[in-house]
Amino acid sequence: MKVTIIGPGAIGLLLASSLEKYNDVSVLVKDKHYEILIEKGLWIKNGKKKKIIKANIVKDVKEADIVIIAVKSYDLESTKEVLKDFKGKIMVCQNGLKMLEYNPKNGNDLFSIVTSVGAVSLELGITEFKGTGTTVIGNLNGDEGETLDTETLFSDEYFEINAVTNIIEYIWLKAVINSAVNPIAALYNLKNGELRDSKYWTLVEELLNESMNIAKENNISFSYNPLEETKIIISKTPDNLCSMLQDLRKGQRTEIEEINGILVKFGRKNNLDTYFNQKYLDKIIAIS
């Protein structure tokens, strides 16, 4: 199958490496990065090992069966122009709840990839794998949408992937977890594992409980306890730096508005207390 990934970031490159075993993979990059990446290539660092990714480096989508969008959530809307003539399947892999509002121009079959895999973008074209985690794929078109045979699409090198029917629950679950992990780790400059310290875990817990309440009032019920899932994620990726902290260190825009900001909006619509989400939204914006 021909697969194009939009975005050569941390997760995008892991996906490219995982997909290339069974598929013809391309990675779409910005014009200004094209010549640089053609020369240096795309790489995965895993411990002391470094492996080149064999994917094609391209500047537009050509003859793809599947396009995977692996850009920051605030760039999601801009991909519509890139995909204006594309009629195949689209998968969105990112943080936050923005993907729930994404409407491709051609009514494409739309999937979501939700992952807790750990990865760090070391520099343009080089990603470091930091630890695996749960990854699920589901159709955003609901019960009538097509399913995917993930075993013939992805290798298991970096991801433990399962197809699910209740993908919206998983999107919310990740958003709720990220709403607590990301701002606190970013604000206090912590690796994931350091959040287990009682003084930080208390902060995670109070913010997570507020976000869980917002989800509940939006008719989201979780099959997995977000508190327990958070503990599992930070245990599996103790040395990982969350994406928000990575963005702050690089002086880049964070996704705080697409995570906590959207939860604040959902909460206020239902007249709920959003004190902690608003507090960390303001704090991260102030230091961005």
BAFI-3210 file (N, C-alpha, C; in Angstrom, 3 decimals, decimal comma, padded with zeros to 6 digits):
// residues 288
n [1|2|3|4|5|6|7|8|9|10|11|12|13|14|15|16|17|18|19|20|21|22|23|24|25|26|27|28|29|30|31|32|33|34|35|36|37|38|39|40|41|42|43|44|45|46|47|48|49|50|51|52|53|54|55|56|57|58|59|60|61|62|63|64|65|66|67|68|69|70|71|72|73|74|75|76|77|78|79|80|81|82|83|84|85|86|87|88|89|90|91|92|93|94|95|96|97|98|99|100|101|102|103|104|105|106|107|108|109|110|111|112|113|114|115|116|117|118|119|120|121|122|123|124|125|126|127|128|129|130|131|132|133|134|135|136|137|138|139|140|141|142|143|144|145|146|147|148|149|150|151|152|153|154|155|156|157|158|159|160|161|162|163|164|165|166|167|168|169|170|171|172|173|174|175|176|177|178|179|180|181|182|183|184|185|186|187|188|189|190|191|192|193|194|195|196|197|198|199|200|201|202|203|204|205|206|207|208|209|210|211|212|213|214|215|216|217|218|219|220|221|222|223|224|225|226|227|228|229|230|231|232|233|234|235|236|237|238|239|240|241|242|243|244|245|246|247|248|249|250|251|252|253|254|255|256|257|258|259|260|261|262|263|264|265|266|267|268|269|270|271|272|273|274|275|276|277|278|279|280|281|282|283|284|285|286|287|288]
n.u [000,836|000,422|001,606|001,507|003,058|002,357|004,483|007,559|008,135|008,664|006,814|005,844|008,084|008,600|006,282|006,648|008,896|007,842|005,872|007,169|007,976|005,950|004,850|004,832|006,327|006,103|007,346|006,054|007,393|008,211|008,826|011,153|012,690|013,214|015,532|017,539|016,822|016,785|019,490|020,577|018,926|016,430|016,112|016,127|016,866|017,723|018,482|021,841|021,890|021,446|019,294|018,552|015,705|013,872|012,005|010,472|011,207|009,141|007,374|004,739|001,485|001,230|-000,490|-001,223|-002,584|-003,255|-003,131|-001,321|-001,705|000,540|001,091|001,406|-001,433|-002,446|-001,833|-003,459|-005,743|-004,612|-003,765|-005,784|-005,665|-003,421|-004,449|-006,547|-007,213|-007,130|-008,412|-008,320|-007,880|-007,658|-005,634|-005,426|-003,026|-002,412|-002,208|-004,812|-008,237|-008,971|-009,109|-011,591|-013,235|-012,446|-012,977|-012,517|-012,099|-013,039|-014,772|-013,468|-012,697|-012,167|-009,744|-008,467|-005,392|-004,302|-001,812|000,548|003,209|006,682|008,760|011,376|012,177|015,228|016,648|016,072|014,760|015,694|014,746|014,406|013,677|011,882|010,379|007,780|004,152|000,585|-001,208|-003,862|-006,194|-008,928|-012,082|-013,296|-015,710|-017,679|-019,776|-020,419|-018,205|-015,245|-012,995|-009,565|-006,901|-004,574|-002,342|-001,263|-000,422|001,178|004,411|005,615|007,645|007,956|005,463|002,564|-000,144|-003,664|-006,870|-009,837|-013,311|-014,401|-013,161|-013,391|-013,630|-011,006|-009,601|-010,505|-009,603|-006,792|-006,538|-007,450|-005,554|-003,189|-003,773|-003,117|-000,548|001,188|001,219|002,136|004,545|005,910|005,922|007,396|009,684|010,196|011,010|008,931|008,883|009,506|007,201|006,017|006,785|005,523|004,840|004,478|002,742|000,394|-000,420|-000,839|-002,944|-005,095|-005,598|-006,154|-008,481|-010,299|-010,381|-011,380|-013,950|-015,001|-015,003|-016,845|-019,232|-019,586|-020,638|-018,840|-017,653|-015,238|-013,531|-011,227|-009,519|-008,533|-006,642|-005,199|-004,254|-002,587|-000,560|000,506|001,481|003,483|005,159|006,025|007,385|009,580|011,851|011,121|010,510|007,741|005,764|005,083|006,979|009,236|008,656|008,692|011,391|012,564|011,710|009,342|005,892|003,422|000,986|-000,916|-003,279|-004,835|-005,233|-005,634|-006,933|-009,147|-010,518|-011,223|-013,087|-015,090|-015,793|-016,796|-019,026|-020,730|-021,061|-019,117|-016,518|-013,436|-011,010|-008,327|-007,476|-007,602|-005,758|-003,247|-003,225|-002,956|-000,446|001,368|001,077|002,112|004,847|005,589]
n.v [-001,186|002,307|004,844|008,068|010,250|013,158|015,380|015,355|014,851|013,822|011,615|011,164|010,191|007,805|006,412|006,249|004,561|002,256|001,585|001,063|-001,546|-003,096|-001,485|001,067|003,880|007,400|010,554|013,638|016,844|020,258|022,782|024,293|022,579|020,447|019,967|019,831|017,564|015,607|015,376|014,686|012,668|010,599|009,605|007,193|007,042|004,703|003,943|003,111|002,618|003,605|004,163|004,326|005,659|004,351|005,647|007,610|011,050|013,744|016,559|016,905|015,280|012,270|009,891|008,348|005,803|005,959|008,686|009,926|012,202|013,862|016,223|019,140|019,921|022,497|022,980|021,424|022,213|023,482|021,447|020,751|022,095|020,945|018,441|018,741|017,556|014,907|011,632|009,325|007,281|008,926|009,378|010,688|011,710|012,970|015,284|016,376|017,596|018,531|017,045|015,883|017,671|017,806|018,018|016,599|017,756|016,100|014,273|012,079|008,749|008,702|008,295|007,876|007,924|007,087|007,450|006,528|006,337|006,946|009,542|011,644|014,522|015,009|016,606|018,244|015,754|013,649|011,358|010,254|007,204|006,543|004,811|002,352|002,237|002,102|001,953|002,865|002,485|003,863|004,309|007,455|007,951|006,576|003,691|002,750|003,104|002,080|-000,541|-001,307|-003,551|-003,786|-005,388|-006,049|-003,664|-002,099|-002,655|-004,245|-002,896|-000,424|000,176|-000,965|-001,949|-001,700|-002,207|-000,361|000,207|002,258|004,854|007,582|007,742|007,055|009,199|011,291|010,262|010,384|013,152|014,096|012,927|014,091|016,720|016,979|015,801|017,072|020,069|020,265|018,795|020,322|022,903|022,544|021,473|018,638|015,150|012,439|010,331|011,642|012,777|011,064|011,645|012,616|015,338|016,364|014,548|015,002|017,442|016,656|014,885|016,488|018,183|016,331|015,109|017,217|017,531|015,028|015,239|017,189|015,772|013,753|015,220|015,757|013,530|011,416|008,321|006,396|003,398|002,697|003,663|006,956|007,943|005,671|004,871|007,011|006,649|004,265|005,058|006,988|005,336|003,581|005,270|006,690|008,289|009,992|013,154|015,182|016,353|019,034|020,159|019,715|021,445|023,939|024,089|024,343|026,774|026,897|027,105|025,865|023,204|023,921|025,440|023,920|021,694|022,019|024,479|023,945|022,169|023,886|025,486|023,564|022,925|025,338|025,698|023,918|024,945|024,263|023,824|025,086|025,711|024,681|023,839|026,308|027,734|026,453|026,744|029,532|029,826|028,366|029,693|032,135|031,641|030,798]
n.w [000,000|-000,643|001,333|002,679|004,913|006,606|007,908|009,431|012,162|015,633|016,199|013,629|012,185|013,546|012,862|010,099|009,943|011,086|009,270|006,864|006,437|005,286|003,343|000,712|001,528|002,013|003,150|003,715|003,511|004,450|001,959|002,453|003,916|002,319|000,538|002,450|003,950|001,983|001,550|004,112|005,093|006,822|010,164|012,884|016,260|018,645|021,700|021,654|019,022|015,598|012,955|009,507|007,841|005,193|003,692|001,048|000,438|000,103|-001,455|-001,956|-002,070|-003,717|-005,496|-003,227|-001,085|001,539|003,769|006,452|008,989|010,850|012,241|014,414|016,488|016,108|013,503|012,005|010,490|008,300|006,674|004,997|002,586|001,374|000,968|-000,765|-003,210|-002,656|-002,344|-000,865|002,138|005,316|008,148|011,379|013,637|016,609|019,443|021,741|021,096|018,650|016,299|016,279|015,097|012,524|009,098|006,174|002,769|000,739|001,797|002,905|004,118|007,473|009,943|013,304|015,055|018,161|020,453|023,023|022,818|023,423|022,305|021,034|019,258|018,035|016,276|013,093|011,108|012,663|015,042|018,394|019,834|022,752|024,276|024,303|024,120|024,644|021,615|019,549|016,839|015,140|013,396|012,632|011,535|012,719|013,576|011,049|009,554|007,734|008,726|009,668|008,845|010,976|011,389|008,936|008,095|009,865|011,356|014,395|015,613|017,002|017,950|019,733|018,395|018,194|016,723|017,276|018,122|019,535|019,239|019,857|022,610|023,328|022,233|023,836|026,275|025,998|025,684|028,165|029,907|028,886|029,485|032,108|032,503|030,581|030,970|033,660|033,755|031,870|033,001|035,355|034,408|034,005|033,578|032,454|034,388|036,758|037,595|039,333|041,864|045,003|045,485|042,950|041,790|043,191|042,094|039,448|039,834|040,841|038,685|036,703|037,710|037,495|034,684|033,973|034,984|033,312|030,900|031,564|031,805|029,186|028,170|028,017|028,834|030,435|029,640|030,808|033,747|033,948|035,800|036,594|034,097|033,498|035,387|034,407|031,895|032,534|033,915|031,962|030,265|031,600|031,166|029,226|027,657|027,743|024,955|025,170|026,889|025,347|023,231|024,548|025,312|022,859|022,098|020,711|019,620|021,857|022,462|024,291|024,187|022,516|024,030|027,071|026,787|025,105|026,749|028,812|027,439|026,840|029,455|030,505|028,894|030,033|032,500|034,426|036,918|036,036|037,087|037,513|034,952|033,619|035,122|034,549|031,826|031,589|032,848|031,207|028,765|029,538|029,807|027,354]
ca.u [000,000|001,179|001,264|002,244|002,957|002,580|005,169|008,715|008,433|009,007|005,904|005,766|009,196|008,382|005,252|007,260|009,758|006,986|005,070|007,932|008,183|004,904|004,255|005,637|006,091|006,681|007,190|005,894|008,094|008,107|009,741|012,430|013,450|013,316|016,903|018,315|016,492|017,239|020,926|020,940|018,079|015,550|016,760|015,602|017,875|017,159|019,634|023,102|021,740|020,858|018,814|017,978|014,361|013,981|010,866|010,704|010,994|008,363|006,827|003,288|000,875|001,076|-000,954|-001,254|-003,825|-003,494|-002,315|-001,322|-001,383|001,276|001,547|000,825|-002,883|-002,781|-001,585|-004,335|-006,621|-003,845|-003,542|-006,894|-005,222|-002,524|-005,241|-007,779|-007,537|-006,896|-009,683|-008,099|-008,095|-006,862|-005,474|-004,915|-002,312|-001,949|-002,779|-005,964|-009,559|-009,253|-009,398|-013,015|-013,912|-011,789|-013,828|-011,791|-012,871|-013,609|-015,536|-012,610|-012,812|-011,278|-009,340|-007,619|-004,382|-004,039|-000,656|001,293|004,608|007,602|009,719|011,918|012,781|016,550|016,873|015,322|015,016|016,198|013,881|014,878|012,633|012,077|009,600|006,498|002,950|-000,624|-001,605|-005,115|-006,689|-010,363|-012,710|-014,037|-017,015|-018,640|-019,920|-020,537|-016,919|-014,401|-011,950|-008,257|-006,120|-003,332|-001,230|-000,660|-000,080|002,289|005,229|005,511|008,956|007,838|004,084|001,678|-001,319|-004,934|-008,008|-010,945|-014,528|-014,768|-011,968|-013,628|-013,279|-009,550|-009,161|-010,763|-008,731|-005,468|-006,625|-007,567|-004,245|-002,244|-004,117|-002,458|000,879|001,958|001,518|002,889|005,914|006,518|006,103|008,429|010,856|010,324|010,790|007,680|009,042|009,591|005,838|005,596|007,074|004,231|004,495|004,014|001,589|-000,781|-000,831|-001,377|-004,220|-006,165|-005,908|-006,762|-009,850|-011,119|-010,561|-012,265|-015,308|-015,428|-015,307|-018,077|-020,362|-019,746|-021,140|-017,732|-017,369|-013,976|-013,393|-010,019|-009,409|-007,460|-005,597|-004,358|-003,590|-001,504|000,528|001,112|002,221|004,722|006,038|006,595|008,227|010,097|012,884|010,593|010,084|006,470|005,887|004,976|008,278|010,130|008,350|009,186|012,858|012,961|011,151|008,257|004,519|002,937|-000,404|-001,701|-004,623|-005,565|-005,496|-006,326|-007,810|-010,408|-011,224|-011,830|-014,280|-016,106|-016,239|-017,608|-020,314|-021,554|-021,014|-018,281|-015,307|-012,260|-009,960|-006,968|-007,142|-007,345|-004,520|-002,068|-003,302|-002,347|000,975|002,159|001,059|002,987|006,278|005,834]
ca.v [000,000|003,555|005,663|009,330|010,851|014,602|015,800|014,536|015,066|012,664|010,487|010,934|009,347|006,457|005,793|005,932|003,391|001,110|001,271|000,766|-002,992|-003,680|-000,491|002,071|005,023|008,710|011,560|014,964|017,851|021,630|023,108|024,806|021,474|019,339|019,708|019,446|016,189|014,728|015,180|014,031|011,512|010,519|008,642|006,827|006,664|003,827|003,616|003,424|002,300|004,621|003,464|005,205|005,337|004,231|006,315|008,696|012,396|014,406|017,881|016,878|013,947|011,670|008,502|007,633|005,153|006,461|009,802|010,069|013,564|013,805|017,579|019,678|020,099|023,834|022,988|020,436|022,835|023,852|020,275|020,610|022,588|019,918|017,252|019,173|016,641|013,529|010,938|008,091|007,281|009,873|009,084|011,836|011,303|014,153|015,541|017,267|017,206|019,223|016,108|015,564|018,684|017,830|017,572|016,657|018,354|015,098|013,276|010,891|007,877|009,380|007,493|008,513|007,123|007,625|006,709|007,030|005,999|008,023|009,897|013,004|015,006|015,512|017,690|018,000|014,473|012,619|011,108|009,249|006,379|006,547|003,775|002,072|002,417|001,676|002,690|002,360|003,115|003,674|005,122|008,587|008,030|005,820|002,243|002,406|003,326|000,927|-000,875|-001,556|-004,681|-003,143|-006,338|-006,025|-002,270|-001,677|-003,636|-004,044|-002,445|000,670|000,344|-002,082|-001,325|-002,424|-001,512|-000,237|000,821|003,412|005,703|008,893|007,578|007,085|010,574|012,028|009,738|010,961|014,590|014,279|012,609|015,134|017,989|016,989|015,474|018,031|021,376|020,170|018,420|021,457|024,032|022,236|020,958|017,269|013,953|011,780|009,563|012,518|013,124|010,127|012,269|012,964|016,764|016,620|013,702|015,691|018,436|015,894|014,287|017,482|018,646|015,204|014,939|018,278|017,212|013,865|015,723|017,857|014,697|013,098|016,087|015,730|012,177|010,498|007,386|005,731|001,975|002,622|004,766|007,856|008,048|004,471|004,916|007,991|005,982|003,282|005,780|007,585|004,228|003,003|006,265|007,539|009,224|010,783|014,531|015,381|017,209|020,444|020,565|019,775|022,683|025,078|024,123|024,775|028,086|026,737|027,176|024,633|022,843|024,145|025,930|022,816|020,669|022,615|025,560|023,376|021,632|025,037|025,861|022,537|023,036|026,546|025,486|023,133|025,629|023,468|024,446|024,859|026,484|024,153|023,922|027,718|028,105|025,989|027,399|030,866|029,706|027,935|030,804|033,198|031,333|030,356]
ca.w [000,000|-000,681|002,504|002,833|006,238|006,610|009,118|009,820|013,575|016,461|015,969|012,191|011,740|014,091|012,025|008,800|010,120|011,362|008,092|005,645|006,272|004,452|002,467|000,025|002,422|001,728|004,205|003,130|004,314|003,962|000,860|002,959|004,519|001,369|000,113|003,639|004,331|000,898|001,737|005,383|005,326|007,984|011,048|014,204|017,250|019,666|022,525|020,974|017,613|014,739|011,764|008,500|007,356|003,733|003,056|000,103|000,955|-000,951|-001,150|-002,154|-002,000|-005,040|-005,627|-001,944|-000,666|002,893|004,251|007,905|009,397|012,124|012,556|015,640|016,356|015,603|012,058|011,370|009,506|007,105|005,825|004,046|001,285|000,831|000,648|-001,450|-004,315|-002,205|-002,116|-000,122|003,587|006,101|009,572|012,131|014,847|017,319|020,762|021,821|020,625|017,388|015,218|016,286|014,277|011,215|008,002|004,907|001,678|-000,166|002,554|003,025|005,281|008,425|011,092|014,309|015,744|019,494|020,946|024,180|022,593|023,790|021,257|021,117|018,023|018,408|015,318|011,872|010,464|013,587|016,194|019,344|020,428|024,207|024,967|023,673|024,928|023,947|020,411|018,986|015,612|014,949|012,369|013,189|010,894|013,519|013,388|009,636|008,896|007,415|009,687|009,078|009,331|011,410|011,355|007,606|007,796|010,724|012,062|015,843|016,079|017,975|018,395|020,024|017,798|018,153|016,121|018,231|017,568|020,366|019,180|020,472|024,024|023,442|021,955|025,068|027,326|025,822|025,938|029,616|030,491|028,476|030,127|033,418|032,388|029,790|031,574|034,908|033,380|031,161|033,910|036,349|033,699|034,510|032,783|032,844|035,607|037,928|038,014|040,377|043,163|045,612|045,371|041,590|041,514|043,748|041,102|038,319|040,228|040,955|037,338|035,998|038,198|036,895|033,270|033,916|035,228|032,075|029,949|032,011|031,484|027,732|027,872|027,777|029,918|030,134|029,976|031,623|034,694|033,508|036,821|036,493|032,794|033,608|036,114|033,503|030,847|033,047|034,307|030,743|029,579|032,682|030,702|028,119|027,860|027,053|023,776|025,552|027,413|024,186|022,502|025,334|025,250|021,511|021,833|019,747|020,120|022,481|022,165|025,507|023,856|021,886|025,051|028,227|026,333|024,626|027,916|029,487|026,667|027,076|030,841|030,690|028,230|030,957|033,812|035,330|037,454|035,180|037,744|037,326|033,528|033,304|035,818|033,816|030,508|031,755|033,212|030,050|027,805|030,060|029,633|025,970]
c.u [000,882|000,684|002,137|001,989|003,260|003,216|006,301|009,132|008,669|008,133|005,805|006,854|009,093|007,342|005,832|008,101|008,936|006,250|005,883|008,189|007,201|004,392|005,297|005,363|006,802|006,444|007,162|006,504|007,887|009,160|011,123|013,306|013,786|014,766|017,779|018,083|016,853|018,714|021,245|020,120|017,224|016,038|015,962|016,778|017,178|018,298|020,905|023,020|021,071|020,520|018,209|016,594|014,408|012,861|011,320|010,451|010,347|007,844|005,328|002,795|000,654|000,636|-000,937|-002,611|-004,255|-002,580|-002,456|-000,870|-000,744|001,904|000,955|-000,653|-003,271|-002,507|-002,539|-005,161|-005,885|-003,606|-004,661|-006,486|-004,311|-003,326|-006,500|-008,184|-007,412|-008,212|-009,529|-008,402|-007,159|-006,836|-004,872|-004,285|-001,762|-002,625|-004,060|-007,225|-009,913|-009,656|-010,877|-013,809|-013,374|-012,699|-013,073|-012,696|-013,579|-014,385|-014,776|-012,972|-011,742|-011,035|-008,539|-006,644|-004,111|-002,922|-000,028|002,775|005,490|008,612|010,134|012,522|014,117|016,952|016,090|015,735|015,519|015,293|014,524|013,684|012,904|011,267|008,241|005,347|001,761|-000,894|-002,859|-005,477|-008,181|-010,912|-013,557|-015,417|-018,067|-018,711|-019,966|-019,212|-016,133|-013,381|-010,649|-007,631|-004,745|-002,125|-000,539|-000,283|001,168|003,114|005,117|006,817|008,869|006,451|003,433|000,282|-002,523|-005,993|-009,158|-012,145|-014,917|-013,631|-012,177|-013,319|-011,770|-008,983|-009,349|-009,834|-007,339|-005,479|-006,671|-006,224|-003,223|-002,510|-003,455|-000,958|001,671|002,228|002,348|004,338|006,631|006,840|007,259|009,652|011,186|010,265|009,513|007,795|009,067|008,224|005,325|005,912|005,774|003,846|004,017|002,783|000,311|-001,327|-001,451|-002,785|-005,349|-006,572|-006,612|-008,208|-010,788|-011,409|-011,483|-013,716|-015,866|-015,811|-016,635|-019,309|-020,566|-020,061|-020,030|-017,541|-016,162|-014,004|-012,188|-009,956|-008,250|-006,326|-004,632|-003,598|-002,424|-000,307|001,258|001,993|003,529|005,690|006,743|007,563|008,865|011,113|012,398|010,273|008,786|006,644|005,843|006,291|009,297|009,922|008,869|010,696|013,353|012,447|010,017|006,897|004,121|001,489|-001,310|-003,130|-005,478|-005,872|-006,295|-007,294|-009,154|-011,207|-011,888|-013,121|-015,411|-016,683|-017,160|-018,977|-021,273|-021,541|-020,235|-017,091|-014,125|-011,032|-008,554|-006,551|-006,823|-006,027|-003,286|-002,060|-002,608|-000,848|001,838|002,193|002,052|004,465|006,610|006,521]
c.v [001,252|004,484|006,914|009,884|012,342|014,970|014,885|014,771|013,761|011,450|010,156|010,011|007,934|005,705|005,376|004,671|002,127|000,639|000,721|-000,724|-003,577|-002,739|000,363|003,404|006,281|009,619|012,924|016,008|019,235|021,890|023,502|023,713|020,368|018,997|019,240|017,976|015,184|014,394|014,371|012,786|011,640|009,364|008,394|006,442|005,866|003,321|004,043|003,172|003,445|003,971|004,452|004,714|005,379|004,945|007,382|010,035|013,208|015,761|017,965|015,431|013,421|010,207|007,712|006,965|005,685|007,651|009,864|011,486|013,504|015,161|018,002|019,996|021,475|023,970|022,068|021,056|023,140|022,667|020,085|021,064|021,567|018,727|017,569|018,245|015,166|012,853|009,625|008,226|008,280|009,405|010,312|011,330|012,544|014,275|016,363|016,720|017,817|018,259|015,725|016,519|018,708|017,239|017,702|017,125|017,329|014,002|011,981|010,048|008,326|008,507|008,346|007,485|007,806|006,798|007,368|006,661|007,209|008,288|011,350|013,370|015,665|016,702|017,352|016,666|013,364|012,531|010,054|008,531|006,232|005,480|003,588|002,295|001,960|002,570|002,047|003,147|002,838|004,633|006,216|008,750|007,206|004,357|001,834|002,539|002,046|000,699|-001,161|-002,810|-004,142|-004,068|-006,376|-004,608|-001,836|-002,872|-003,339|-003,523|-001,377|000,765|-000,992|-001,618|-002,257|-001,560|-001,505|000,411|002,095|004,441|007,060|008,846|007,678|008,476|011,433|011,574|010,349|012,453|014,889|014,004|013,692|016,465|018,115|016,784|016,594|019,354|021,293|019,767|019,581|022,602|023,796|021,542|019,518|016,231|013,277|011,072|010,401|012,967|012,189|010,645|012,838|014,430|017,127|015,784|014,316|016,714|017,760|015,413|015,312|018,020|017,557|014,996|015,986|017,963|016,007|014,286|016,435|016,818|014,020|013,907|016,238|014,316|011,198|009,632|006,558|004,267|001,759|003,842|005,681|008,007|006,864|004,440|005,902|007,385|004,994|003,979|006,333|006,513|003,621|003,967|007,218|008,583|010,134|012,212|014,720|016,401|018,691|020,977|020,653|021,075|023,916|025,212|024,606|026,170|028,046|026,883|025,833|024,373|023,062|024,600|024,841|021,694|021,291|023,719|025,047|022,774|022,747|025,441|024,863|022,659|024,213|026,430|024,740|023,698|024,839|024,280|024,088|025,555|025,992|024,192|025,358|028,182|027,708|026,500|028,751|030,782|029,337|029,028|031,894|032,920|030,870|031,458]
c.w [000,000|000,434|002,513|004,219|006,121|007,944|009,530|011,265|014,301|016,150|014,482|011,691|012,313|013,257|010,679|008,891|010,346|010,114|006,925|005,421|005,268|003,362|001,741|000,725|001,922|002,922|003,538|004,053|003,701|002,883|001,371|003,574|003,523|001,011|001,271|003,968|003,240|001,096|002,985|005,681|006,583|008,858|012,332|015,089|018,345|020,534|021,815|019,470|016,861|013,404|010,783|008,111|005,830|002,975|002,058|000,788|-000,161|-000,479|-001,406|-002,146|-003,417|-004,922|-004,329|-001,738|000,701|003,146|005,764|008,249|010,782|012,422|013,897|015,418|015,828|014,104|011,297|010,246|008,201|006,175|004,805|002,649|000,603|000,311|-000,160|-002,592|-003,917|-001,840|-001,338|001,358|004,266|007,551|010,248|013,413|015,527|018,686|020,649|021,180|019,269|016,281|015,163|015,410|012,846|010,145|006,683|003,766|000,802|000,551|002,744|004,231|006,277|009,651|012,070|014,867|017,076|020,111|022,168|024,053|022,922|022,687|021,428|019,766|018,382|017,545|014,070|011,250|011,365|014,815|017,092|019,954|021,918|024,946|024,333|024,644|024,100|022,738|019,839|017,732|015,503|013,927|013,018|012,560|011,629|013,135|011,917|008,903|008,697|008,521|008,935|009,674|009,714|011,306|009,994|007,184|008,558|011,192|013,558|016,438|017,164|018,607|018,735|019,623|017,810|017,480|017,135|017,535|018,317|020,411|019,856|021,972|024,219|023,170|023,200|026,191|027,209|026,123|027,436|030,299|030,154|029,159|031,492|033,302|031,727|030,493|032,847|034,637|032,710|032,107|034,879|035,741|034,123|033,405|033,289|034,188|036,870|038,419|039,103|041,771|043,730|045,426|043,975|041,263|042,072|042,763|039,885|038,639|040,275|039,575|036,533|036,430|037,604|035,427|033,088|034,115|034,002|031,024|030,286|031,625|029,980|027,251|027,467|029,019|029,513|030,556|030,883|032,519|034,279|034,515|036,726|035,171|032,793|034,314|035,218|032,464|031,388|033,559|033,095|030,046|030,601|032,222|029,575|028,559|027,086|025,930|024,132|026,107|026,274|023,415|023,239|025,229|023,890|021,171|020,817|020,428|020,736|022,066|023,377|025,196|023,232|022,869|026,196|027,815|025,864|025,784|028,721|028,770|026,881|028,487|031,053|030,023|029,142|032,381|034,857|035,819|036,553|035,766|037,396|035,856|033,122|033,918|035,009|032,380|030,578|032,021|032,000|028,982|028,231|029,824|028,211|025,178]
res [m|k|v|t|i|i|g|p|g|a|i|g|l|l|l|a|s|s|l|e|k|y|n|d|v|s|v|l|v|k|d|k|h|y|e|i|l|i|e|k|g|l|w|i|k|n|g|k|k|k|k|i|i|k|a|n|i|v|k|d|v|k|e|a|d|i|v|i|i|a|v|k|s|y|d|l|e|s|t|k|e|v|l|k|d|f|k|g|k|i|m|v|c|q|n|g|l|k|m|l|e|y|n|p|k|n|g|n|d|l|f|s|i|v|t|s|v|g|a|v|s|l|e|l|g|i|t|e|f|k|g|t|g|t|t|v|i|g|n|l|n|g|d|e|g|e|t|l|d|t|e|t|l|f|s|d|e|y|f|e|i|n|a|v|t|n|i|i|e|y|i|w|l|k|a|v|i|n|s|a|v|n|p|i|a|a|l|y|n|l|k|n|g|e|l|r|d|s|k|y|w|t|l|v|e|e|l|l|n|e|s|m|n|i|a|k|e|n|n|i|s|f|s|y|n|p|l|e|e|t|k|i|i|i|s|k|t|p|d|n|l|c|s|m|l|q|d|l|r|k|g|q|r|t|e|i|e|e|i|n|g|i|l|v|k|f|g|r|k|n|n|l|d|t|y|f|n|q|k|y|l|d|k|i|i|a|i|s]
***
